[in-house]
Amino acid sequence: MTTATARLDLRLESHDKDRIAKAAALRGMAVSAFVRDAVLREADTAIAADTVVTLSEDESRRFLAALDEPFRPNARLKKAMDAAARLTRR
């Protein structure tokens, strides 16, 4: 079993702390465990919302079709690739 070493302190209104304590008691959990679980669950939700992209059926079809197309760099990208190639040849 690992021992937690990091701390997180926060200030709450007393009625908010009472609500949290009541909710923890209803779950049969210590307040710290209840808060930790709730905060980590919310953190996972926030991270997933920022990192996961959900496409509609039509968007999925268009995306997969674009992946199947051969790579064709536009003029700006060709210029950038040529400049990078010149820099790496030195």
VODREN-919364 format. One line per field, with one value per residue (C-alpha): residue in one letter; x negated, y negated, z negated; residue number from 1. Coordinates in steps of 0.02 Angstrom, whole numbers, plus 50000, padded with zeros to 5 digits. Layout:
! residues N
residu: [a_...];
px: [X_...];
py: [Y_...];
pz: [Z_...];
num: [NUM_...];
//
This chain:
! residues 90
residu: [m_t_t_a_t_a_r_l_d_l_r_l_e_s_h_d_k_d_r_i_a_k_a_a_a_l_r_g_m_a_v_s_a_f_v_r_d_a_v_l_r_e_a_d_t_a_i_a_a_d_t_v_v_t_l_s_e_d_e_s_r_r_f_l_a_a_l_d_e_p_f_r_p_n_a_r_l_k_k_a_m_d_a_a_a_r_l_t_r_r];
px: [50000_49934_49938_50007_49878_49955_50081_50220_50293_50448_50563_50749_50902_50958_51123_51026_50916_51071_51147_50988_50979_51161_51133_50976_51072_51212_51080_50998_50835_50715_50731_50554_50585_50752_50675_50525_50638_50754_50612_50519_50679_50709_50526_50542_50700_50617_50463_50568_50673_50514_50429_50568_50648_50816_50870_51042_51069_51050_50893_50820_50848_50769_50621_50588_50605_50477_50357_50374_50327_50144_50042_50035_49946_50001_49879_49847_49810_49695_49599_49583_49526_49396_49332_49322_49229_49102_49074_49047_48925_48801];
py: [50000_49827_49681_49516_49378_49230_49118_49010_48878_48777_48660_48692_48610_48710_48758_48828_48931_48995_49048_49140_49226_49280_49348_49441_49516_49572_49664_49735_49647_49532_49352_49351_49510_49443_49277_49362_49480_49340_49223_49358_49409_49227_49209_49362_49289_49122_49204_49319_49173_49086_49236_49341_49295_49368_49368_49390_49533_49414_49334_49507_49557_49397_49415_49595_49548_49409_49533_49646_49505_49491_49356_49196_49053_48878_48745_48675_48847_48889_48728_48768_48946_48883_48757_48894_49009_48872_48843_49026_49053_48929];
pz: [50000_50044_49925_49987_49968_50059_49973_50042_49927_49963_49872_49869_49799_49648_49732_49881_49766_49678_49845_49892_49723_49738_49914_49857_49711_49827_49930_49775_49816_49727_49785_49855_49957_50018_50072_50153_50253_50307_50358_50454_50544_50594_50647_50759_50835_50870_50945_51055_51115_51170_51250_51324_51489_51530_51712_51785_51907_52055_51982_51951_52132_52197_52079_52130_52314_52290_52209_52361_52480_52531_52444_52547_52461_52510_52569_52394_52324_52470_52440_52254_52289_52414_52285_52153_52272_52310_52123_52085_52230_52155];
num: [1_2_3_4_5_6_7_8_9_10_11_12_13_14_15_16_17_18_19_20_21_22_23_24_25_26_27_28_29_30_31_32_33_34_35_36_37_38_39_40_41_42_43_44_45_46_47_48_49_50_51_52_53_54_55_56_57_58_59_60_61_62_63_64_65_66_67_68_69_70_71_72_73_74_75_76_77_78_79_80_81_82_83_84_85_86_87_88_89_90];
//
